[in-house]
């Protein structure tokens, strides 16, 4: 099995799980981890294929946004507009956390983030792991303070 693919999944599945979970929390849908994690794994694999197929920059982000909206509307009683806003906010928070994470790691470890993906792919993926943890913690905390509604899941 391709090592880059494995490392992509190791970092990508938790990150997308956190992104989905945060979107669900924003929608006030109870987070069902046993549904969110497999969905994140499928979306992560699709994103890997999109990125390795040579798609333009940002296509994988648009795919993630659309997949979160479709999955949210299909699996829950969320309205389309609410699902789009929750997905967009969740991805925006991911972008902010990722930027802060990269700045912190580059300054703390004196790394050149712009060359790191090509120079040390494993380290690049490991640096991205904390943002996944932060996203999941934000989702859990948001759900704790904004109680999920009952009966929001269709499945």
C-alpha positions as CSV (number, residue, x, y, z in Angstrom):
1,X,0.0,0.0,0.0
2,X,1.2,3.5,-0.8
3,X,2.8,5.1,2.3
4,X,1.7,8.6,1.3
5,X,-1.9,7.4,1.1
6,X,-1.7,5.8,4.6
7,X,-0.2,9.0,6.1
8,X,-2.9,11.1,4.3
9,X,-5.6,8.9,5.9
10,X,-3.9,9.0,9.3
11,X,-4.1,12.8,9.3
12,X,-7.1,13.3,7.0
13,X,-9.7,11.1,8.6
14,X,-9.5,12.8,12.0
15,X,-9.4,16.2,10.4
16,X,-12.5,15.6,8.3
17,X,-14.2,13.8,11.3
18,X,-13.6,17.0,13.3
19,X,-14.9,19.2,10.5
20,X,-18.0,17.1,10.0
21,X,-18.6,16.9,13.8
22,X,-18.2,20.7,14.2
23,X,-20.7,21.2,11.3
24,X,-23.2,18.8,13.0
25,X,-22.7,20.6,16.3
26,X,-23.4,24.0,14.7
27,X,-26.6,22.4,13.2
28,X,-27.5,21.3,16.7
29,X,-27.5,17.6,15.6
30,X,-26.2,15.1,18.1
31,X,-22.8,13.9,17.0
32,X,-23.0,10.1,16.2
33,X,-19.3,9.3,15.9
34,X,-20.0,5.8,14.4
35,X,-21.7,7.5,11.4
36,X,-19.3,10.5,11.2
37,X,-16.0,8.5,11.1
38,X,-16.9,6.2,8.2
39,X,-18.3,9.1,6.2
40,X,-15.1,11.0,6.9
41,X,-13.0,8.0,5.7
42,X,-14.9,7.9,2.4
43,X,-14.6,11.6,1.9
44,X,-11.0,11.6,2.8
45,X,-10.3,8.8,0.3
46,X,-12.1,10.8,-2.4
47,X,-10.1,13.9,-1.5
48,X,-6.9,12.0,-1.8
49,X,-8.0,10.8,-5.3
50,X,-8.9,14.4,-6.3
51,X,-5.6,15.8,-5.1
52,X,-3.5,13.0,-6.8
53,X,-5.4,13.4,-10.0
54,X,-3.9,16.8,-10.4
55,X,-7.1,18.9,-9.8
56,X,-6.7,22.6,-9.5
57,X,-5.9,24.1,-6.1
58,X,-9.0,24.3,-3.9
59,X,-11.1,21.7,-5.7
60,X,-10.7,19.3,-2.8
61,X,-12.0,22.1,-0.4
62,X,-15.1,22.7,-2.6
63,X,-15.6,18.9,-2.7
64,X,-15.4,18.7,1.1
65,X,-17.9,21.6,1.5
66,X,-20.4,20.0,-0.9
67,X,-20.0,16.6,0.6
68,X,-20.7,17.9,4.1
69,X,-23.8,19.7,2.8
70,X,-25.1,16.7,0.9
71,X,-24.4,14.3,3.8
72,X,-25.9,16.7,6.4
73,X,-29.1,17.1,4.3
74,X,-29.4,13.5,3.5
75,X,-28.7,12.0,7.0
76,X,-30.3,14.7,9.1
77,X,-33.3,17.0,9.1
78,X,-31.1,20.1,8.5
79,X,-32.3,22.6,5.9
80,X,-30.0,23.1,2.9
81,X,-29.2,26.7,3.8
82,X,-28.4,25.8,7.4
83,X,-26.2,22.9,6.2
84,X,-24.3,25.1,3.8
85,X,-23.7,27.7,6.5
86,X,-22.6,25.1,9.1
87,X,-20.2,23.5,6.6
88,X,-18.8,26.8,5.5
89,X,-18.3,27.9,9.1
90,X,-16.7,24.6,10.0
91,X,-14.3,24.8,7.0
92,X,-13.5,28.4,7.8
93,X,-12.6,27.4,11.4
94,X,-10.4,24.6,10.0
95,X,-8.6,27.1,7.8
96,X,-8.0,29.4,10.7
97,X,-6.8,26.6,13.0
98,X,-4.6,25.2,10.2
99,X,-3.0,28.6,9.6
100,X,-2.3,29.1,13.3
101,X,-1.0,25.6,13.7
102,X,1.4,26.1,10.8
103,X,2.6,29.4,12.1
104,X,3.2,27.9,15.6
105,X,5.0,24.8,14.3
106,X,7.2,26.8,11.9
107,X,8.2,29.3,14.6
108,X,8.6,26.8,17.5
109,X,10.6,24.2,15.5
110,X,12.2,26.7,13.1
111,X,10.7,24.9,10.0
112,X,10.1,26.2,6.5
113,X,6.4,25.2,6.1
114,X,6.4,26.0,2.4
115,X,9.0,23.3,1.6
116,X,8.0,20.8,4.3
117,X,5.4,18.8,2.3
118,X,8.0,18.0,-0.3
119,X,11.0,17.6,2.1
120,X,9.3,15.5,4.8
121,X,5.8,14.2,4.1
122,X,5.5,12.3,7.3
123,X,6.4,15.3,9.5
124,X,4.0,17.5,7.4
125,X,1.1,15.1,8.2
126,X,2.1,14.9,11.9
127,X,2.1,18.7,12.2
128,X,-1.5,18.6,10.8
129,X,-2.8,16.2,13.4
130,X,-3.2,18.7,16.3
131,X,-5.7,20.7,14.2
132,X,-7.9,17.6,14.0
133,X,-7.9,17.3,17.8
134,X,-8.8,20.9,18.2
135,X,-11.7,20.6,15.7
136,X,-13.1,17.6,17.6
137,X,-12.7,19.3,20.9
138,X,-14.5,22.4,19.5
139,X,-17.3,20.2,18.3
140,X,-17.7,18.5,21.6
141,X,-17.6,21.8,23.5
142,X,-20.1,23.5,21.2
143,X,-22.5,20.5,21.5
144,X,-22.1,20.7,25.3
145,X,-23.1,24.4,25.4
146,X,-25.6,24.4,22.6
147,X,-27.6,21.3,23.3
148,X,-28.5,19.2,20.2
149,X,-32.1,19.0,19.2
150,X,-34.0,15.7,19.5
151,X,-34.9,13.6,16.5
152,X,-32.6,15.4,14.0
153,X,-31.2,12.2,12.4
154,X,-33.1,10.6,9.6
155,X,-31.0,7.4,9.8
